[in-house]
């Protein structure tokens, strides 16, 4: 006896569903960290924040955020002696509405990509002027500068690569933040850091 076409199609769909791979969370997520500044430079002049006119200036890092999930991080997910995409998928992006220094590297306001290099006990953050690129499309000829990072070992384990931009508190009792701070990178038990500062601020 021949089965109706509708029943055959239903049976085929059920079989395909049984053979489909299980639904899982993605291996990485998308993250962003930002510092907002209550004035914005236009030309050589700073203007007070006005959402209808200028809006706040910001420093922002956006990146694909990989999770270790039991895998080896240093020498595994982060290769040794090889420039790493510093995240997952697209290259990690730095956008700044202000001129700033990252470590000792001066960066005019604009857009950049960030890469990471681990070699022996040394860690280096690479600032590159290429933008909107896949994380493996690193072009050394576009490097703007390289920033040595300070490395420390923490007792707690950070499962997910996380980047922090932490402003300094020059007047702790008021809660006001300064135009400088520390960039911190956490993954596993490693923490990497370098100072950042807005230049030309008044």
N, C-alpha and C positions, 0 to 999 in steps of 0.2 A: 504494500500500500504506500502510495506516495504521500508525504507530509505536505501540508500547505506551505507556500513560500514564506508566509509570516512566521510560522513555527520554526522553519529552518533558520530564518534570520535571527530569531530569538535564541535558538540553541547556539548559533555561532557567536552571538554577543556574549552569552553566558560563559562559553568556553574561553573567549578572548579575555574576559574579566578575570577568570581563574588563573590565566597564564600571565597576566599583567604584573609588572614589578610592584612591590608594596609601596604605599605612599609614605614618604619620609620628609622630614624637614630638610631644607637645603643645607649644603655643607658650609655655606657662609652666609652672612647677612650684610646689610648695608648700613653704614654708620656715618655720623657727622659730628664734629665738635666745633664750636664757634665761640669767639670773643667779640662782643659788641662794644662799640665805643660811642659815647654820647655826642660826638661831633664828627663831622665829615670834611675831609680836605677837598676843596674844589680849586684847582690851580694851586696858588700859594697861600690861600686863605682857608681857615677852618670856620665852618658854620655850625651853629648849635643844631642839635637834632630837631628835625621837623618832618614828620612822616609825609606831609603833603608836598614837601620840597626836596629834601635830601634823604631822609631816613637815616638810620644809624649806619656808621661804617662798621665793617666787620672783618675779622680774620677767620677763615673757615678751612677745615681739612675734612674732606669726604673720602671714604675708603671702603673697599670690600673687607669685611671683618671675618676672617677664618676662625674656626673652632678647632681645638687640638683633638678632641674626641679620642684620647688615649695614644695619639701618635707622638713621636719624638719631634720636638720643636727645633732646637738648635742642632744643626747638622742633619736635619730631616726636612721639616716644612720650611725652615730657613736654611738654605744651603750655605756651606762654608766656601769662602773665597770666590763667591759668585754674586753679582748684583741681583738683588731680589726685588720683586715687584712691591714689597712693603704692603701686603694685604692680599686681596683676592680679586680676580677678574680684571677690571680696568685699573689703570695706574692710579695710585693715590694722588688726589688733587689738592693743591694749596691755592686758595684764593685770598687775596688781601686788597682791601680798599685803601690801605695806608702803606707807606714805605716802612719797612721794618728790617731788623737784623735777626737772623736765626743763627745762634752761635756767633761766629765772627763774620758771617756772610751777609753782605748788604743786599737787600732785595727791593727794587722799586715796586710800587703797587702793581698788581697784575695777577696772572695765573701761571702756575708751575705744576710740575709733577714731582713726586718724592719717591726715592728708591732707598734701599738699605743694603749695606755691605758689611758682612761679618767675616773677619779674618783673624784667626788666632784669638787673642783676648781683646781685639780692637773692633769697635763698631763705628760705622760712618753713615751719616745721613747724606744722601746725594740730592741736590736740588737741580732740576732739569727744566729747561724752558719748553720742552715738548708738552702738549696738552691733548686731552681727549684721545688718548692712545690706550691700547691694550697693555696690560701690565708687563708683558714679556717683550714689548717693542721698545727696548731701551736703546737710546742713541747717545753714546758718550760725547759726541761732538756738540751736543746741545746742553752739556752740563754748565750750570751757572756757578756752582761752588759745592764744596764738600765740607760737612760739619762733623768733627769728632764728637762722639757721644760718650757721656759718662755712664758706666755700667755698674749696677749693684745687684746683689742677690737678695731676694725677699723670702721670708719664711712661708708666706701663703702663696697658693697657686692660682694664677689667673687663667681660666680655661680659654678665654677668648681674647684675641688681639684687641687692645684698647688704647686709643691715643687721647691724651688729656692736654688741654691748653689752660694752664692755671695762672691767673693774674696774681701778681704780688699785692700784698696789703700794706701800703706805706703808712696808713693811719688805721690800725686795727680796731681802735675803739669806735670808729665811725662806720666801719664796714665798707669804706671806699676802696676801690681797687686802683692800682697804678697802671701805667702804660707799658708795663713789662711783666715778665713772669717766667715760667718754666714750661717747656714742652716735655711731657712724660709719656713713655711708651711702655706698656706692660703686656707681657705674655709669658705664661709659665711662671717661673720664679724669678725671671729677669726683669729689671727695670732699667730703661735707658732714658737719658735726659740731656737737655741742652737749654740754655736761656734764650728767650726771645724779647724783643723790645721794639716798640713803635719809635720811629725816628721822625723828627720834624714836628712832634707834638708840642703844644705850648703848655 
